């Protein structure tokens, strides 16, 4: 078994009750069969409490939620009663491993971290050096994942080798700090779209990967985009589509309430000063912000290849990530215009975490992607307008 991971994977540590957005709620928490059977047989008063707080159905077991959509076993200090009563090894697979994201394809384990966790985003956005990718044999620590219920499909080493070369080339584009981030994102989406087409036609992407591994040829791809900053109306429109879908989750942090007020105002009154928002969008990229955004996109690019490897839907996956990136930048621009200040890193961390929570529900993510496709935001030209 081989393990492909990003270098920060083993550095993550949960901060428990100190986390501003608990992961114990707002989506269905399924319990694996082995743990559900254990919970059925726990003795004593807490065993009775366990069984009362779990829905056991033919489709599997899941934790009940309180009226405010939080897990019934979350205590007043935002800590897990099961963890405290029975210990960490008695948590179900999801609770034991989140936000670790494990995806198995044949003989390969792709290991990442979910961006719905604020602590993950904090770690990523505060990481200054370009990420490295690690490819090693699995060790004893990974055996729990190999034995877990992880989706599998047949792996073809030829496809994997081509994909990892393409991923390396794409990551090289993203981490080339001599270019503006908008130029890097432009190059990357062209590369991914063409790579996907070649892979779906069972072609050889070697020449494509070779070309996009040479910074000397970037200028000819970018010359048509010089000075093009995109349509601010489209950016606002994409922001509102994502935000409406984010509203299926609730959050009791002040930033969320402020964001809802800004979005409601945009929905009711439209863009009062589009030039101001456009100017803010163009001037946001301080060196600090540039690195933060690079790290987020580079990290999500790893997930694109991690999950896109099976269905070869790399373009759609990176398009979705670009739209979330644009949503974050638009949020930062609106804050600057409406509040006459720069967003804080904590606000950026929380906002991106809330955007990413949509992924925890196939229904909600399907609704969001349907809305975005209906507005043509997956179209290459329109997508480029969102990131420039």
N, C-alpha and C positions, 0 to 999 in steps of 0.2 A: 504493500500500500504506500502510495506517494502522497505527500501533503504540500499543497500550494497555498501559501498564506502571505499576508502583508506583515511587515516586520513588527508592527505594533500590536499584533494579535495577542501575544502573551502578556502584554503590559496592562491590559484592562483590569480595573478593580472596581466593583460596585460600591457606591457610597451609601446604599441603603436608604434609610429615612431622611438623609440629607438631600436626596435628589429632588429637584424642583418639579419634575413630572414623573410620577410613579408609573412603572411599567405594569403594575398589577391592576389593570382595568382598561375599559374602553374597547376591548376586543375579547373574543372568546378564548379562554385559556383551556385548551384541551389537555386531558390527562392520558398518558400512554397506558396501555392495558396492564403492564406489569405493576405500575405504581397504583393504578385504580384498584387492582386486586389486593394490594397491600393495604390500602386505605379501608377497604371493606372489612378487614380483619383486625384493625387496631383496637385494642381493649380500652376499657375505662371511659371516663367522662369525655375525654378529648376524642376518643374513637366515635362516640355518639355525635359529637359536634362535627366531626369530619363528614360522616355520612349524611348529616342533615344539610351540610353546605355544598354537597355535590349532586349534580344531576347525573344519574346513571341511566343511560338510554341504550337502545340497540345500536345506535351509531357511535357509541363511545361515551366516556365520562368527561364532564367539564365542571369547573367551579361555578357556583352561582354568583351573581353580581348583586350589589346593594342598589338602592334607589339612585345613587349618583354614579352608577356604572363602575364601581370599584369592586375588586375581589372581596368576597365575604370574609376571607381570612386575613385581610389587612387590618392591623390594629390601629389604635388611636395615634400611635407614633409612626405610622406608615411603615411598619415592619411586619414581616410574615409570621403569623402564629404557628404555622406548620414548621417553619425553620427553627423557631425558638423552642417548640415543644418536642420535635422529633429529630432535628438536626438537618444539615444541608443535604446529606446523602439520601434523605427520604422525600425530597422534593420531586415532582414529576420532571420528565425530561426537559420540557419547555422552560419551566421555572429554574431548573438547575443550570441551564446553559445559556439562556438569554442574557445579554444580547449577542452571544456568539452565533454566527450564521454558518452552518455546515451543509455543504452540498456535495453529494457523492456521485461521481460518474465513473462507473467501472472500477478501475484500480486507483482512482485519484480522489482525494478529499480536498475540496476548495474551502478554505477557512477564512471567514471575514467577521465583521462586527456590524450589527444593525444600527443605522443612523437615526432610528427613532429614539435611541438612548442619548440623553443630553451629555452624559459623561463620555460617551464615545466621541461625540462631536467636539467636546471640549478638548479631548486628547488630540484629535486630528487637527483642529484649528490652531492649536498651540504648538504643533510640531513644525519646526522651522526648516529642517533639511528635507530634500525630496525623499519620498518613500522608496523603500527597496522591497522587492518581492523575493520570498524564500521558497525554495523547492527542495524538499528533503524526504528521506524515508520517515515513515511514522514511528513514533516512539511509544512508550507505555502510556503516556498521558492521553494519547489519541485513541486508545483501545475502546474507551467508553463510547466514543463516537462511531467507531467502526461497527460496534455491536448494536447501535441504536437504530431506530426506525427512520432511516434516511433514504430519500428517493434515489433509486439507482436506474441507470440505463447503460446500454453498451457503449464502451469507449473505443474509439479508433485512434491509435497512436499517431497516425499520419495527420488526421484532423487536429489532434491536440498540439502536435509540434508546430503546425502551421498557425494555429490560433495563438500559441504562446509567443511565437515570433511576431505576430501582428500586435499582440498586446504589448510586447516590449517596445515595438516601434511607436505605437500610440502613446505609451507612457513617456517615451523619449520626447515626443512632440509636446505633451503637456508640461513636462518639467524643464523645457528649454526657456530659461528665464531671460534670455536675450530678446525674446519676442513678447509683445503685449499679450495678455491673456486672451483677449477677444480673437487675436490672430491664431493663437494656439488652438482654441476651440473650433475655429473655422476650418483649419487644416484637419483636425481630428475627425470632424463629422464627414468631410469629403472622403477621408481615408476609410472610415468605418462603413459608409454606404457602399463604396466600391468593393471593399473586402467581403461584405456580406453577399453581394451579387455573385462574386467569383466562387465563394464557398457553396452557395446554394446550387450553382451550376457544376459543382464538382471540379472546378478548375484549379489551377496552380497560382496562388497569390504571391509567389516568390518575387516576381518583378515588382509588383505593387509595394510589397513590404520593403524591398530594396530602395525604391525611389523615395518613399516617405521616411526612410531612415537617414536621408541626406539633407541636412539643413540648408545646403547651398541651393536647393531647388524650390525652397518654400516661397520665395518672392514671386515666382511666376504663377503660383496658385493664389496668391493674395493680392495681386495688382488690381483686380477688379473690385476690391472691397475697401480700397484706401479712402478714408473719410466717411464711410457709410456707417451711421450709428443706429440704423433700424428705426422702426415706427414705434413711438412711445405709446400710441393708442393700442397697438397689439400687445405691448408689454403689460399695460394695465388690464387689458382683457384677459390675458393668460393668468395674471395674478388673481383676478376675481374668480375665474373658473376654479383654480386650485383652492382658493380660500373658501368658496362655497362647499367644496367637498371636505375641507378640513373641519367645517362646522359640525360634522357628524360626531366629532369628539369634543369633549368639554375639558376645560382647564381652568384652575382657580389662581392663575398667576396674573399679576397686574399687566404685564406686557400683552397678554392675550386679550384682555378687556380693551386696552388701548387700540389694539389691532382691529378688533371688531368695530369699534367706533369709526376708525379711519375707513374701513371697507364699506360700512353702511353709508358713510358720507359720499364715497365715490359712486356707489350704486345709485343713490338718490340724486346727486347733483352732477355726476360726471366729473370730468377733469377741468377744474377751474383755471389752472395755470399749467398747461402741458409743457410749455417751454422751461418752466422752473424744474419740473420733474425730470425732463430730458437732460437739463444741465447737471442736476444732481447725479443722475445716472452716469454721466460722462466723467464726473470729477470724483467719484467714489474711490477710485483705485489708488489709494495710498499703498506704499510698499507692504504695510501690515495686511491690508485687505487683499491685496494681490496674492500673498502667500496663503492666507486663509482659504480663499476661493480655489486656488490651485489644489490645495490639499484635499478639499472636499470632493472636487471633480475627479482627481486622481484616484481617490479611495473608491468613489462610486464606479469609476471606470473598471476597477478590479471586479466589482460585483457584476457589471455588465458582461464581462467575459466569463466570469464564474458561472452565471446562470444562462447566458446566451449560447454557451458552447453546445448545448444539446439541440436546441431548435434553430440555431443559426439566425436568431432574431436580434443581432447586435445593434442594428440601426434603430429599431423601435425602442430598445432599452436605453440607448444613449440619448435618443431624442427625449424620452421621458425625464432623464436626469438633467438635460439641458433646460427643460421647462421649469423644473424645480429650482435650478440654479437661477434662472431669470426671475422667478417668483421671489427668491430671497433678495436679489439685487433690487428689484422693484420695491419690495418692502423697505429696504434701507433708504431708497430714494424718497419714498413717501414720508418716512420718519423725518428725514432732513428738511423736507419742504413744509410739512405740517407742524413740526415741533421745533424747527430752527436749531437742530442739533444733530450730531452724528449718532447713529445707533451704537449701542455698546456691544462688546463681544458677547456678553451674556444674552442679550436680546437676539443676536444672530444665531447663537447656539440653540436657544429655545425655539425660535421660529423654524429653523431647519428641522429640528426634532419633531415638531408638530406636523410639518409637511410630510415627513417620512413615515409618520404613524399610519397614513392612509394605506401603506403597503401591507399592513397586518390583516386587512380584510380584502379577500379577492373581490367581493361585491363592491366595496367602496373604490378600490383601485380600478375595477372594470368600469364603474360609472365615470370616474375621472378621465380615464383614457378615452372613453367614448365621447365625452364632452370636448376634450382637446382635439380629437380627430375630427369631430363635427365642425370645429372652428378652423380646421386645416393647419393646426399648429405642428403636425408631424410632416408637413410639406417642407422640403429642404430649404426653399427660399424663405419661407415664413419663419422657419426655425432659426435660420441665420440672422434674421432681423431681431430675434429675441436676445441674442447673445452679443450683439455688437452695439 
